Structure formats: C-alpha cells, structure tokens
Amino acid sequence: MGLGGLAELKLGSRDRNRVMADYGRRCSPFVEALVSPSRCVLAVVLALLAAIVPLSGREKEKLAYGEGLIVNLPVPEGEAAQVVEDVAENGMIRGTKEYNKDEFVSGAKAATTSPVFPPWNEGGKVFYKIREHAIDPRNFKDGGDVGTLAVRYVVQAQGEKNTVLRIDALFQEDFRRTIHQSNGSVESSEYKDIQEHLETIRVMKEQTAEAERERQERRAKQQSIAARYDTATATAQKSTGGAASQSPGPQEAETENSTSSDSRMQSSDQTQPVATSPAQTSSAQTPEQRIKDLRAQVERIVKAPGAPLKSAPFHTAGTLQLLGTGTEVLILISTPYWYGVETHEGQHGWIMRDQLEQP
C-alpha cells in the first residue's frame, strides 16, 4: 500500500472517530434513558411541577383579591340593617391594621357614601365605614403609602325572613389615587362581628319571650287570686244579708223589745268576721302586696347623670335614646353586665347594670 493509501486510511479513521464521537453525544440522552428510565421519568415530573406551581399560585392570587363577601342571613331585612348599621358605627375596621402591635384599625367613621367605591344602583340599603389617613393598612394587594380605607355593606331583602349581605373593602392612596383590593380578611372579620351581634339578638329574643311568658303567668295567678277574693267577699255579703232578712216580723212585735238587744248582738256577731277576719283581710291585700313586691324586684331607676339606652348589649351598639336621671325602667332580662329593659313608653333596649340603682 502506498503513502497515499495510508494517508487516506488514516484520514478515514479520524473522520470515523469524529463521527462516532458526535453520534455518541447526540445519542447519550436516549441511551441514558434506556439505561435508567426512572431517572428520566423523575426529571419529566419535576419539570411539569415547576411549570404548574407558579400557574396555580397566580390563579390563587387572582381569586383571593377583590372578591368581597356575599352571604345569606336568616333574619328579616330590618333586623339585619340595624345590626349592620351598629357595626358600621363602632369605629373599628377589623381584619387589617396599621402597625404590627395593633389588632385592628381604629378611628373609623360611618358614612352614607364614599368616592372610593363606584355608585351602587342595585337596590337595598347601603352603609359605609371610612378611615381616612390610614397608614399602609395590611391585607391589601400592593398597598402602601397613606390613604383612605373604606368598607361597604349592602343589605338586600330576600323574601320576608332572609337577607343577602354583601361586604367589600378597598384602600385608596391619597397621592397616586391608586385603589388596592382586599384579600378578604377585612370582609370576613366584619362579617364575624355582625354574626356575633345577630347571635346576641337571637338569645335576647328568646330570653325576652321567656320573661314575657313568666310575666303573663304571674298576672294570671294574680287575677286568679283576685277573682277568688271577690267571690269569697260576695258570698260573705250575701250570707250576711240573708241573716238580716230573718229579723222579727209584725206578729212578733210584742216580743221585739225583749229580744232587740240580743238580735243586735247576734247581728253584730254575724257581720264582724266579714269585716275584721284576718284571713279575709290578708286575702284582700295579697294581690296588691304581690304586685308591689314584684314591681320592687323588676323596677330600677337610672343613676345620675343618666344613661344611654342601647340597641344591643355592646358598648359600640347604637343608642336608641338617652334616659335622664331618675327614669324608671322595667327589667326584662338580666345578664352579668347588662339589663334588658322596657321604658314606660314601651321602648326596649339595653342598659349597663352599674348605671341603674340597685334595690
């Protein structure tokens, strides 16, 4: 073989080695997969998870902000509106805070409208709670700076016994006028406060009904005692009148003088027990005495300088009216800290126990 053939053979070997090396690099993933299929499957699974997790995170973030809260309350619209109004006036916005040490944002005020929200034209009763100059309240998307924190409550009747409640919360920066949506914590916390008020009112209704039933039973017993007394008195008077009608007639006139003193004595003996019998006197006084005792147990007088009559047993509840010093109220419900009362005008409400004179 000549030098040209050797060179050609040598060059051909180099080319073949180069080709085989390139082929090996290209085929190595497939070979490795064939050799270790479990490692390849794991790599595919990890790749899919890496693609899915960010997508689900973005989807969760999208659903969490700005959705608000819509619930159905099993109470009439008027009752729900009263409770929502009380919560709107309590001066607190729960579910957010300005500083880490805070539990809620204080200093909020009730309002009838707010430029933070667009106008509401879908019916129902609308209430607002506004906190101006709030400093970077928590749980609002991309919130920052100082601005207005606003909560809107919409109460809509759903038949006679049910109500739909909608709660939304927004934060608007004062400088950029950017509006930030809540992640739902404000709405859920405010709804929890409303739930507690409704539960208290439910218990109050049950206790009021029980107190009214007991009061009616007492009245029925008093009326029964009075009726028995009237019957006994009428019977005694009738019996006395019959004895008097048996006085001597004209045919016995000749003996009347001799027996007149005895007859008067007998007549006096017959009428005396009716007038002075202790048992009958006690029966005549029993209903009045019982009424007096009952009134002493359930009536109280407002201390100086007066007291607010609240719509619910909460310090933050709405004030129905201001009761002056010396106002008499009737106790209907007794709790450790509050009395459920009724005024002489028929107004029902709640007063703190230490604001009333004790017997």
C-alpha positions in Angstrom: 0.0 0.0 0.0 1.4 3.4 -1.0 1.7 6.6 1.2 -1.4 8.0 -0.4 -3.4 4.9 0.7 -2.0 5.1 4.2 -2.9 8.8 4.4 -6.4 8.1 3.0 -6.8 5.3 5.6 -5.6 7.5 8.4 -7.8 10.3 7.4 -10.7 8.0 7.1 -10.1 6.7 10.7 -10.1 10.3 12.0 -13.3 11.0 10.3 -14.9 7.9 11.6 -13.8 8.7 15.1 -15.1 12.2 14.8 -18.4 10.9 13.5 -18.7 8.3 16.2 -17.9 10.9 18.9 -20.6 13.3 17.6 -23.1 10.4 17.3 -22.3 9.4 20.9 -23.0 12.9 22.2 -26.3 13.0 20.4 -27.4 9.6 21.4 -26.3 9.7 25.1 -29.6 11.1 26.5 -31.5 8.3 24.8 -29.0 5.7 25.9 -29.1 7.1 29.4 -32.9 7.0 29.4 -32.8 3.4 28.3 -30.3 2.5 30.9 -32.1 4.5 33.7 -35.8 5.1 32.8 -36.8 6.0 36.4 -34.3 9.0 36.4 -35.8 10.2 33.2 -39.4 10.0 34.5 -38.4 11.9 37.6 -36.9 14.7 35.5 -40.1 14.9 33.5 -42.3 15.1 36.6 -40.1 17.8 38.2 -40.3 19.8 35.0 -44.1 19.6 35.0 -44.4 20.6 38.6 -42.1 23.6 38.0 -44.5 24.7 35.3 -47.7 24.0 37.3 -46.9 25.5 40.7 -46.4 29.1 39.5 -49.6 28.8 37.5 -51.6 27.7 40.5 -50.0 30.4 42.6 -51.0 33.1 40.1 -54.5 31.6 40.0 -54.9 31.7 43.8 -53.6 35.2 43.9 -56.1 36.2 41.3 -59.1 34.7 43.1 -58.1 36.0 46.6 -58.2 39.7 45.9 -61.2 41.8 45.2 -63.8 39.1 45.5 -65.6 40.6 48.5 -68.1 38.6 50.6 -71.7 37.7 49.9 -73.7 35.7 52.5 -77.4 34.9 53.2 -78.6 35.9 56.7 -81.7 34.1 58.1 -83.2 37.3 59.5 -85.5 40.0 58.1 -84.0 42.9 56.3 -84.9 45.4 59.0 -83.1 43.5 61.7 -80.1 42.8 59.5 -79.9 46.5 58.6 -80.0 47.6 62.2 -77.1 45.3 63.1 -75.0 46.3 60.1 -75.6 50.0 61.0 -74.4 49.3 64.5 -71.2 47.6 63.2 -70.7 50.5 60.7 -70.8 52.9 63.6 -68.5 51.1 66.0 -65.3 53.0 64.9 -63.2 49.8 64.1 -62.2 48.1 60.9 -61.2 44.5 61.7 -59.1 42.2 59.6 -56.4 44.8 59.0 -54.0 47.0 60.9 -51.5 49.8 60.5 -48.8 48.6 62.9 -47.8 45.1 64.0 -48.9 45.8 67.5 -52.4 46.7 66.5 -55.4 44.4 66.5 -57.5 46.5 64.1 -57.7 49.9 62.5 -59.4 52.4 64.9 -60.8 55.8 64.3 -63.2 54.8 61.5 -66.5 56.7 61.0 -69.8 55.8 59.5 -70.8 57.4 56.2 -73.6 57.4 53.6 -71.3 57.4 50.6 -67.7 57.1 49.6 -65.8 58.1 46.4 -63.6 55.0 46.9 -66.4 52.9 45.6 -68.4 53.4 42.4 -72.1 54.4 42.9 -74.4 51.5 44.0 -77.5 51.2 41.8 -78.7 47.6 42.5 -81.1 48.3 45.4 -81.0 47.5 49.1 -79.7 49.6 51.9 -76.0 50.7 51.7 -73.7 51.6 54.6 -70.1 52.7 54.7 -67.3 52.8 57.2 -64.4 55.1 56.4 -61.0 55.6 57.9 -59.1 58.5 56.4 -55.3 58.9 56.5 -54.7 55.2 57.2 -51.0 54.2 57.0 -50.3 51.3 54.8 -53.1 49.0 56.1 -52.4 45.3 55.9 -54.0 42.7 53.6 -54.5 44.9 50.6 -52.8 44.0 47.3 -49.7 46.1 46.6 -50.9 48.6 49.2 -48.6 51.3 50.5 -48.4 55.0 51.5 -51.2 56.8 53.3 -54.8 56.8 52.1 -58.5 56.1 52.7 -59.6 52.7 54.0 -63.3 52.1 53.1 -65.8 49.2 53.8 -69.1 49.0 52.1 -72.1 46.9 53.4 -75.1 46.2 51.1 -78.2 44.8 52.7 -80.9 43.4 50.4 -84.1 41.6 51.3 -84.5 38.0 50.2 -88.2 37.4 51.0 -89.7 38.2 54.4 -87.3 36.2 56.5 -84.0 36.3 54.8 -81.5 38.9 53.8 -78.5 39.0 51.4 -75.4 40.8 52.8 -72.5 41.9 50.7 -69.3 43.3 52.2 -66.4 44.9 50.2 -63.3 46.7 51.3 -60.9 48.9 49.4 -57.9 51.1 50.1 -57.1 54.2 48.0 -53.8 56.0 48.2 -54.0 59.8 48.8 -51.1 60.7 46.5 -51.5 58.4 43.4 -55.2 57.8 43.9 -54.5 54.1 43.3 -57.1 51.7 44.6 -56.0 48.4 46.2 -58.2 45.4 46.7 -58.6 43.4 49.9 -57.6 39.8 50.2 -60.9 39.0 52.0 -59.7 39.3 55.6 -61.5 42.6 56.2 -64.8 41.3 54.8 -64.7 38.0 56.8 -63.7 39.8 60.1 -66.5 42.4 59.7 -69.0 39.6 59.0 -67.9 37.8 62.1 -68.7 40.9 64.1 -72.1 41.1 62.5 -72.7 37.4 63.3 -71.9 37.9 66.9 -74.4 40.8 67.1 -77.1 38.7 65.4 -76.5 35.8 67.8 -76.8 38.1 70.8 -80.1 39.4 69.5 -81.4 35.9 68.9 -80.6 35.0 72.5 -82.1 38.3 73.7 -85.3 37.4 71.8 -85.5 34.0 73.5 -84.9 35.5 76.9 -87.5 38.2 76.3 -90.1 35.7 75.2 -89.3 33.6 78.3 -89.6 36.7 80.6 -92.9 37.7 78.9 -94.3 34.2 79.4 -93.3 34.2 83.1 -94.8 37.7 83.5 -98.1 36.5 81.9 -98.2 33.5 84.3 -97.7 35.9 87.2 -100.5 38.1 86.0 -102.8 35.1 85.6 -102.1 34.0 89.2 -102.8 37.5 90.5 -106.1 37.6 88.6 -107.0 34.2 89.9 -106.3 35.3 93.5 -108.3 38.5 93.0 -111.2 36.5 91.5 -111.3 34.1 94.4 -111.2 37.0 96.8 -114.1 38.7 95.0 -116.1 35.5 95.1 -115.5 35.0 98.8 -116.4 38.6 99.6 -119.7 38.4 97.5 -120.6 35.1 99.2 -120.0 36.6 102.7 -122.0 39.7 101.9 -124.9 37.6 100.6 -124.8 35.4 103.7 -124.9 38.5 106.0 -127.8 40.0 104.1 -129.8 36.7 104.4 -129.3 36.7 108.2 -130.5 40.3 108.4 -133.7 39.5 106.5 -134.7 37.0 109.2 -135.4 39.8 111.7 -138.8 39.5 113.6 -142.0 40.5 111.8 -145.0 42.4 113.0 -146.6 39.4 114.5 -143.7 39.2 116.9 -143.7 42.9 117.8 -144.7 42.2 121.4 -141.5 40.3 121.9 -139.3 42.6 119.8 -138.4 44.8 122.7 -137.3 42.0 124.9 -135.1 40.5 122.2 -133.9 43.5 120.3 -130.6 43.7 122.2 -130.0 40.1 121.6 -130.8 40.4 117.9 -128.4 43.4 117.6 -125.7 41.4 119.4 -126.3 38.4 117.1 -126.3 40.6 114.0 -123.0 42.2 115.2 -121.5 38.8 115.8 -122.5 37.7 112.2 -121.1 40.8 110.4 -117.9 41.1 112.5 -116.0 38.2 110.9 -116.6 39.6 107.4 -115.1 43.0 108.3 -112.3 42.0 110.5 -111.4 38.4 109.8 -107.6 38.3 109.4 -107.8 35.7 106.7 -110.1 37.8 104.6 -108.1 40.9 105.2 -105.0 39.1 104.2 -106.8 37.8 101.0 -107.8 41.4 100.2 -104.2 42.6 100.4 -102.4 39.7 98.8 -102.8 40.7 95.1 -101.7 44.3 95.8 -98.8 43.2 98.1 -97.7 40.7 95.5 -97.8 43.3 92.7 -95.8 45.7 94.9 -93.2 43.0 95.7 -92.9 42.1 92.0 -92.5 45.7 90.9 -89.8 46.2 93.5 -88.0 43.2 92.1 -88.1 44.2 88.4 -88.1 48.1 88.5 -85.0 50.1 88.6 -84.1 53.8 88.5 -81.4 55.3 86.3 -78.4 56.8 88.2 -77.0 60.3 87.6 -76.1 61.7 85.2 -78.3 59.4 83.0 -77.6 56.5 80.8 -77.9 55.7 77.0 -80.4 53.0 76.0 -78.5 50.7 73.7 -80.0 48.7 70.8 -77.8 45.7 71.9 -75.7 44.8 74.9 -72.5 46.2 73.4 -70.6 49.4 74.1 -70.4 50.0 70.4 -74.1 49.4 69.7 -76.3 52.3 68.5 -78.0 54.5 71.1 -81.8 54.4 70.9 -82.3 57.3 73.3 -80.8 59.0 76.4 -82.5 58.3 79.7 -82.4 61.0 82.3 -81.5 60.6 85.9 -84.4 59.1 87.9 -86.1 57.4 84.9 -87.9 54.2 85.9 -87.3 51.1 83.7 -88.7 47.6 83.9 -86.1 44.8 84.0 -86.9 42.1 81.4 -83.6 40.3 81.0 -80.6 40.1 83.4 -77.1 39.3 82.2 -73.8 39.6 84.1 -73.1 43.1 82.8 -76.3 44.3 81.1 -80.0 44.6 81.8 -82.6 44.3 79.0 -85.2 46.9 80.0 -88.5 48.4 78.9 -89.4 52.1 79.5 -92.8 53.4 80.4 -93.2 54.4 76.7 -92.7 50.8 75.7 -89.2 51.3 74.3 -87.0 48.2 74.6 -83.2 48.3 74.9 -80.1 47.6 77.0 -78.5 49.4 79.9 -75.4 48.5 81.8 -76.1 47.2 85.3 -73.9 49.7 87.1 -76.0 52.6 85.5 -79.1 51.6 87.5 -79.9 51.9 91.2 -79.9 48.6 92.9 -82.6 47.6 95.4 
